[in-house]
Amino acid sequence: MPPKTVLLTRHAEKPTDLLDPDLSDQGDDRAKRLVEYIPKTFGQPDFIFAAASSKHSNRPYDTVAPLANSLPD
């Protein structure tokens, strides 16, 4: 059966230092808020995908990690 909803999102806010591969403090806060927002708004996700981390950016993974870690195994 095809997915009912596909949600695409860009990573949360990056820091002002463009060489920093991580999220800014504001981005960390947004990622943490997704833990409640996504399931409440769209239902519990069946799958979560993120681009692979690289030396240039961990932001896609860091954005979805709190949500992924909050889901039951």
N, C-alpha and C positions, 0 to 999 in steps of 0.2 A: 504494500500500500504506500503511495507517495506521501511525503510529509504534508501535514496540514498547513503549517506555517514555517517559513524559513526567515530567520532574522539575521540580517547582516549589519555589523556595526564596526566602526573604526575604533582603534585603540583610544584609551583615555588620554588626558593631557600629558604632553611631554614637558620636560624642564626647559628653562631658558638656555641652559648649556646644551647646545646641539650635539655635543660629543657624548653626553650622558645617555646611555641606552635604556634607562629605566623611566618609570612614570614620575611625574612631579608629585608633590604632596597632594595637590588638588586631584590629580589623576588617580592616586591611591584611594582617596576618599570616594571618587566616582565609582571605581571598581568595586569597592565594598558596598556601595549603595545598590549595585546591580544584583546583589544577593537577594534582596527583597523585591526589587522592581521587576526583574525579568519574570519570575514565577507568578507574581501577582498580576502582571499585565498580560502575559502571553501563555502562562501555564509552565509547568516544570519542563525543562528541555530534555529531550531524549539523547541528544548528542551536542557536544561543544567542540568546535574546531578553532584553532588559532595558528597563525603563521609561525614557523619555526623561529626560535630565538637566534640571534646572530650577534656578532661583536658590535653591530650598529644599533640593534634594538631588541629589547625584551618586552616591549610595550604590548604587543598583541597577546602574548601569553599572560603577562601580569594583569591585563585588564579582565580576562576571563577566569583566572585562577581562583579568586575568592568564591565566585559562583560555582565553579566545578567542585571545589573542595567542600562546599556546603550541601551538595546533593548526596543522597544515600547511595551506598555502593550497590 
